[in-house]
Amino acid sequence: MKKVTATEANCRLPAVPRDVAQGERVMVTSHGTPGATMAPVHPRVATVRGGARRRLLDRLAMVQAVGARDWARDALHD
């Protein structure tokens, strides 16, 4: 596993995710203490999430909306 400091990760921000996408695990440290680990997403995880999203959207498209629509978007944040 590759280790980089938070400062290095910040300075090389475009390079770190590129390394991870190529299969390398990267640990980001701050003052020598591990703070985060970046690892590539397993292809199966991406496929499962994509499939679940697709199934949810398909199901929502088949359901008819019911109920009153007397609320405003801003009311959701109160």
KEBA-873749 format. One record per residue (C-alpha): x, y, z; residue in one letter. Coordinates in pm, 1 decimal. Example, Ala and Ser with C-alpha at 12.3 -4.5 7.8 and 13.67 -1.06 7.14 Angstrom:
[node [1230.0 -450.0 780.0] "a"]
[node [1367.0 -106.0 714.0] "s"]
This chain:
[node [0.0 0.0 0.0] "m"]
[node [127.3 342.2 -96.3] "k"]
[node [136.6 608.4 178.0] "k"]
[node [108.7 981.5 114.6] "v"]
[node [72.4 1273.2 349.8] "t"]
[node [-237.6 1489.3 334.2] "a"]
[node [-23.0 1770.4 192.0] "t"]
[node [113.1 1544.4 -83.2] "e"]
[node [-235.7 1419.3 -164.6] "a"]
[node [-360.8 1776.3 -189.0] "n"]
[node [-73.0 1885.4 -413.9] "c"]
[node [-107.5 1579.4 -637.0] "r"]
[node [-485.5 1561.7 -627.3] "l"]
[node [-538.8 1453.9 -989.6] "p"]
[node [-270.5 1182.9 -966.2] "a"]
[node [-389.0 1007.6 -648.5] "v"]
[node [-735.2 900.2 -775.3] "p"]
[node [-574.2 799.3 -1105.0] "r"]
[node [-335.7 567.1 -914.9] "d"]
[node [-630.4 422.2 -723.6] "v"]
[node [-828.4 366.1 -1043.1] "a"]
[node [-531.7 168.1 -1177.2] "q"]
[node [-559.2 -70.1 -881.8] "g"]
[node [-329.6 81.6 -618.8] "e"]
[node [-442.6 131.4 -259.0] "r"]
[node [-336.9 464.3 -106.7] "v"]
[node [-326.9 555.6 262.2] "m"]
[node [-342.6 927.5 341.9] "v"]
[node [-170.9 1025.5 666.0] "t"]
[node [-169.2 1342.9 872.2] "s"]
[node [131.4 1393.6 1097.3] "h"]
[node [210.0 1024.2 1059.6] "g"]
[node [-137.4 911.4 1166.1] "t"]
[node [-350.4 724.8 911.0] "p"]
[node [-655.7 930.8 822.8] "g"]
[node [-804.9 767.7 515.2] "a"]
[node [-754.0 481.5 276.4] "t"]
[node [-844.1 501.1 -88.3] "m"]
[node [-901.5 174.6 -273.5] "a"]
[node [-1039.4 90.2 -615.4] "p"]
[node [-1406.3 -3.0 -633.9] "v"]
[node [-1453.8 -369.3 -701.6] "h"]
[node [-1628.6 -409.0 -1040.5] "p"]
[node [-1899.6 -624.6 -881.7] "r"]
[node [-1989.3 -347.4 -634.1] "v"]
[node [-2033.1 -98.2 -917.3] "a"]
[node [-2249.2 -347.8 -1108.4] "t"]
[node [-2468.2 -425.9 -805.8] "v"]
[node [-2521.7 -56.6 -729.0] "r"]
[node [-2598.1 22.6 -1091.1] "g"]
[node [-2847.9 -264.1 -1107.9] "g"]
[node [-3017.8 -157.5 -785.0] "a"]
[node [-3047.8 200.7 -910.0] "r"]
[node [-3193.1 83.5 -1240.6] "r"]
[node [-3448.1 -141.9 -1065.0] "r"]
[node [-3552.7 141.7 -831.9] "l"]
[node [-3602.0 386.5 -1118.4] "l"]
[node [-3798.6 126.0 -1315.2] "d"]
[node [-4023.6 62.0 -1015.1] "r"]
[node [-4078.7 433.7 -951.6] "l"]
[node [-4171.9 483.4 -1316.7] "a"]
[node [-4450.6 223.7 -1282.0] "m"]
[node [-4605.6 374.9 -965.5] "v"]
[node [-4866.3 646.3 -1001.0] "q"]
[node [-4821.2 946.1 -773.2] "a"]
[node [-5100.5 1000.2 -520.6] "v"]
[node [-5183.1 1267.0 -266.4] "g"]
[node [-5199.4 1644.7 -260.3] "a"]
[node [-4920.8 1854.3 -402.8] "r"]
[node [-4976.8 2161.3 -185.6] "d"]
[node [-4620.9 2192.2 -55.8] "w"]
[node [-4329.0 2396.8 -179.9] "a"]
[node [-3969.5 2281.5 -215.0] "r"]
[node [-3853.9 2528.5 52.1] "d"]
[node [-4094.8 2370.8 304.2] "a"]
[node [-3890.6 2051.5 292.4] "l"]
[node [-3599.2 2228.5 460.7] "h"]
[node [-3788.8 2364.9 762.3] "d"]
